């Protein structure tokens, strides 16, 4: 299992409805979808699920990403699924927008996570990084 943490250098911009790491997560979901991968976006709560769902709908028509909230759509779901519990269908990529590492993390080949600029979220990211290191994930970081 490989885990890549994106280090965000800038704080969320005032007046934007979507946190910077949610925006990057949505763009990465689109990129993974275009590469033919099935993606699961893990969130903390229903409000976050709706926020990322709406953000994906706001993409330009030529950048459309087929996605659904957990429990919606067909049994296998769209290419990108958003939720708080383990996905039913096989997914290879996890985009973790939640504050913790899910119990079902070992189901994925690739984990994409984020280190936001604000101190509280940085502490949560450090805990997730340590947890993934402890279970043997191949870790790397990339500045954004």
N, C-alpha and C positions, 0 to 999 in steps of 0.2 A: 504494500500500500504506500502510495506517495502522497505527501501533503505539502501544499504550497501556500505559504502565508504572504499576502500582499500587504506591504507596509505603506499605509496612506500617510503622506506627509502633511496634508492640509486638513484642517478641521471642517466640519460640516458648514456650508455656507448659510448664513441667515436668510430666511425667506424661501428656502427650498424645502419642499414637502418630503423629499426623500433623502435619508442620510447618505453620505458619500459611499459607504461600503455597500449599501443596498443598490445604488446606481451601478457601481462596479460589478457587483454580483449579477445583476440583470444583464449587463453587457457580456460578462463571461458566459452566462447561460446561453446567450445568443451565439457566441463564438463556438461553444461546445456543440450546440445543436447543428450549426453549419458543418461541423466536422463529423456529423452522424452519430454523436453520442447521446445517450439517454441520461438526463440530469434530474437530480432531486435537490430542491432548495429547501433546506431545513430552517425553520423559524421558531421563535419562542412562543408565539401566541397567534390567535386568529387575526388580530389587528395587523400584525406584521405580515401575515400571509396575504391579507387583502391589499396592503400597501405595495408589496412587491408585484402582486398580480396586476394592480392598476398601472404600475410603472411599466411593466412589460406590454400592456395594451397601448401605452402612450408612444411606443416606438413608431417610427415611420412605417408606412405600409410595405415598403420594400425591405424592411428589417423585421418583419413579423416573425415572432417566435411562438409556435404552437405550444400552449401551456394550459394547465388547469390546476385548480385547488384540489387537494385530496378529497376523494369521494365524488368528484364531478367527472363528467365525460365517460368514455368507454372503460371497460374493465382494465385494459392495459394502460390507460391514460395517454396523455399527449407526450411528446418528446421531453417536455419539461414539466415536472410536477412540483407543487409547493405544499408543504405540510409540516406537521408537528409529531407525527408518528411514523413508524417504518413504512416505506412504500410497499405496495403489494407486488408490483411488477419489478423485474430486474432493472437496476440502474447502475451505471458504472461510475458516475461522477456525482459527488456530493458538494454542493455549494452551501457552506455553513454560515448562515446569517444569525444564528442563535448565539446565546451567551455561553453555552456549554457544548461539549462533545456528546453526540447522541450515543446511547447504549448500543445501537446497531451499526456503529461506524465501520466494523470489519466487512460489511457487505459491499463496500465500494473499493474500486481500484485507485481512484484519485479523489483527494479532498482539497477543495479550494476554500481558504479561510482568510480572515482579514485582521489587521492590526490598525484600528482607527487611531486618529491623532489624539483624541481626548484621553486623559489619564485613567478614568474608570474603565473604559473599554479596553485600553492597553493591558490593564491588570487581568481582565477576563481572557484576553488573547494569550497572555503569558501562561495562564493556567491550562488553556486548551493545548498550547504548544507542548508543555511539559507532559500532559496526559498522552498526547499522540507519540511523543518520544518514548515514554515509558512502555507503550504497547508495541514499539518497534517500527513505527512508520518512518519512511525515508523523508526527512524534512528539508525544506528549502524556503528561502524568502526572496521576495522581489519588491524593490521600491517602486511606488507608483507616483 
